Amino acid sequence: MKRNYLLVTALLAPLILSGCSDDVGKVSLGLLTTSDIFIDAKRDPKLSGVTCHISHVEANFDLSDPSNASIACRQTGPITSAELATVDQSKSGEVIFSESLSILFKTLKVRRIYDKENNSLLYLSYSTKETKGSFKHSLSTVSLYNNVD
């Protein structure tokens, strides 16, 4: 009985949790492929006024999704001085989002770096696995000019 309950729960979990998704778009890459481009919206966990849209390919029947991803971050609400004070100010910044892209070792990460001199936030998306001699990455910036109270 307990085994059946676990099986039913495992099968229904994706349907139940689909309402909690950050997915805002999905584009099929064609009839003869099982790969799709997904677009997710992620809010910065420390800066509620910043939203990043991340597009990435999911290959349904592969053990590993492609490493390519793109990111675009924008100010979508107020950013307070109190929020900004909680941001890591080191040169390496901090990881604000991470998602596994394969069974082993490949992860998509988004790192926020505060560029105090230029009054900007940098959002870097990157894959943790080298692909054809390169680590795939993408960069987006959010200007803080006249935006912080």
Rosetta blueprint (number, residue, H / E / L):
1 M L
2 K H
3 R H
4 N H
5 Y H
6 L H
7 L H
8 V H
9 T H
10 A H
11 L H
12 L H
13 A H
14 P H
15 L H
16 I H
17 L H
18 S H
19 G H
20 C H
21 S L
22 D L
23 D E
24 V E
25 G E
26 K E
27 V E
28 S E
29 L L
30 G L
31 L L
32 L L
33 T L
34 T L
35 S E
36 D E
37 I E
38 F E
39 I E
40 D E
41 A E
42 K E
43 R E
44 D L
45 P L
46 K L
47 L L
48 S L
49 G L
50 V E
51 T E
52 C E
53 H E
54 I E
55 S E
56 H E
57 V E
58 E E
59 A E
60 N L
61 F L
62 D L
63 L L
64 S E
65 D L
66 P L
67 S L
68 N L
69 A E
70 S E
71 I E
72 A E
73 C E
74 R E
75 Q E
76 T L
77 G L
78 P L
79 I E
80 T L
81 S H
82 A H
83 E H
84 L H
85 A H
86 T L
87 V L
88 D L
89 Q L
90 S L
91 K L
92 S L
93 G L
94 E E
95 V E
96 I E
97 F E
98 S E
99 E E
100 S E
101 L L
102 S E
103 I L
104 L L
105 F L
106 K L
107 T E
108 L E
109 K E
110 V E
111 R E
112 R E
113 I E
114 Y E
115 D E
116 K L
117 E L
118 N L
119 N L
120 S E
121 L E
122 L E
123 Y E
124 L E
125 S E
126 Y E
127 S E
128 T L
129 K L
130 E L
131 T E
132 K L
133 G L
134 S E
135 F L
136 K L
137 H E
138 S E
139 L E
140 S E
141 T E
142 V E
143 S E
144 L L
145 Y L
146 N L
147 N L
148 V E
149 D L
